[in-house]
Structure formats: C-alpha cells, structure tokens
C-alpha cells in the first residue's frame, strides 16, 4: 500500500487535531510535555513521536514507495545543521531583500 492510498479510497487513516499554539491544551502537554509539533502516534507503537525527521523515517520504513525523501541519506540532515539567523538579522535581511516585503507583528 502506498502513502495516501487509504485516503484516496475514502478511508481516514488518522485523526487530526488542530492545536492553538498560543493556548496549548493540557491533554496535549500530557502527551508532549515540551509542546513539540508535529506529534504522531503510529498504530503498532505505544510511543508518541515529536520529531519531523523521525516521523518521515518511520513512514519511509512502513511505506517505501513513493519515497518522501528527495535527498540521499548522507545529505538528509544538511538543513538542520545550518546556523539559525537571529530575528533582528532576519528582519534586516527581509527589509534589504525587497522593499515590498512587509513583516507584521515582529
């Protein structure tokens, strides 16, 4: 079975809960004390997984075709090794990149 095929047949393969990130419910914090998103529990495991890379890896193992991973495994975590730009630098970069960009609420 390929990824998404049960959805195409009209079955709902999972339950989705939309979470207000400014007011995280207590039941969610009981499952994920750090409040991490996304959070997935696979049928054959009792544990919740709150790491995107691990979630994609598990889906890849369960359903290898079609692949969700476009990069070879040795390059899979390159983006996570990049330095994070401080918010003040990001604002200056956005302003310099395009005078038409507007970032509100910062």
C-alpha positions as CSV (number, residue, x, y, z in Angstrom):
1,X,0.0,0.0,0.0
2,X,1.4,3.4,-0.9
3,X,1.3,6.5,1.2
4,X,-2.1,8.2,0.9
5,X,-3.9,5.3,-0.9
6,X,-6.3,4.7,2.0
7,X,-7.2,8.4,1.8
8,X,-7.9,8.0,-1.9
9,X,-10.3,5.2,-1.1
10,X,-12.3,7.4,1.3
11,X,-10.9,6.0,4.5
12,X,-9.5,8.3,7.2
13,X,-6.1,6.8,8.1
14,X,-5.6,9.1,11.1
15,X,-7.2,11.6,13.4
16,X,-6.1,15.2,13.1
17,X,-6.3,17.6,16.0
18,X,-5.7,21.3,15.3
19,X,-3.9,22.9,18.2
20,X,-3.9,26.6,19.0
21,X,-0.2,27.2,19.6
22,X,-0.8,30.2,21.8
23,X,-3.0,28.2,24.2
24,X,-1.8,24.6,24.2
25,X,-4.4,22.3,25.9
26,X,-3.4,20.3,29.0
27,X,-4.2,16.9,27.3
28,X,-1.6,17.8,24.6
29,X,1.0,18.8,27.1
30,X,0.4,15.5,28.9
31,X,1.4,13.7,25.7
32,X,4.2,16.1,24.7
33,X,5.5,18.0,27.8
34,X,7.7,20.2,25.6
35,X,4.8,21.1,23.4
36,X,6.5,20.0,20.2
37,X,4.8,19.8,16.9
38,X,4.1,17.7,14.8
39,X,3.2,14.8,17.1
40,X,2.3,11.4,15.7
41,X,1.5,8.0,17.2
42,X,1.7,5.0,14.9
43,X,-0.7,2.1,15.3
44,X,2.0,-0.5,16.2
45,X,3.7,1.6,18.9
46,X,2.7,3.0,22.2
47,X,5.0,6.0,22.0
48,X,4.3,9.4,20.5
49,X,6.9,10.8,18.1
50,X,7.5,14.6,18.1
51,X,10.5,14.9,15.7
52,X,9.8,15.5,12.0
53,X,12.9,13.7,10.8
54,X,12.0,10.6,12.8
55,X,8.4,10.7,11.6
56,X,9.5,10.8,8.0
57,X,11.9,8.0,8.6
58,X,9.2,5.8,10.1
59,X,6.8,6.5,7.2
60,X,9.7,5.7,4.8
61,X,10.2,2.3,6.5
62,X,6.5,1.4,6.5
63,X,5.8,2.7,3.0
64,X,9.0,2.9,0.9
65,X,7.2,3.8,-2.3
66,X,6.8,6.5,-3.3
67,X,9.6,8.0,-1.3
68,X,9.1,11.1,0.8
69,X,12.8,11.8,0.9
70,X,14.3,13.5,-2.1
71,X,17.9,13.8,-0.9
72,X,20.3,10.9,-0.5
73,X,20.5,9.8,3.2
74,X,24.0,11.4,3.7
75,X,22.5,14.8,2.9
76,X,19.2,14.4,4.7
77,X,20.1,16.5,7.8
78,X,22.1,19.2,6.0
79,X,19.4,21.8,6.6
80,X,19.2,21.1,10.3
81,X,23.0,21.8,10.6
82,X,22.7,25.3,9.2
83,X,23.0,28.2,11.6
84,X,19.8,30.0,12.6
85,X,19.7,33.7,11.8
86,X,18.7,35.8,14.9
87,X,15.4,37.6,14.5
88,X,16.9,41.0,14.3
89,X,19.1,39.9,11.4
90,X,16.2,38.2,9.7
91,X,14.2,41.5,9.8
92,X,17.1,43.4,8.4
93,X,17.6,40.7,5.7
94,X,13.9,40.8,4.7
95,X,13.9,44.6,4.5
96,X,17.0,44.7,2.4
97,X,15.8,41.8,0.1
98,X,12.7,43.5,-1.0
99,X,11.2,46.8,-0.1
100,X,7.8,45.4,-0.9
101,X,8.1,42.7,1.8
102,X,6.2,43.5,4.9
103,X,6.7,41.5,8.1
104,X,4.0,42.4,10.6
105,X,3.8,41.6,14.3
106,X,7.6,41.5,15.0
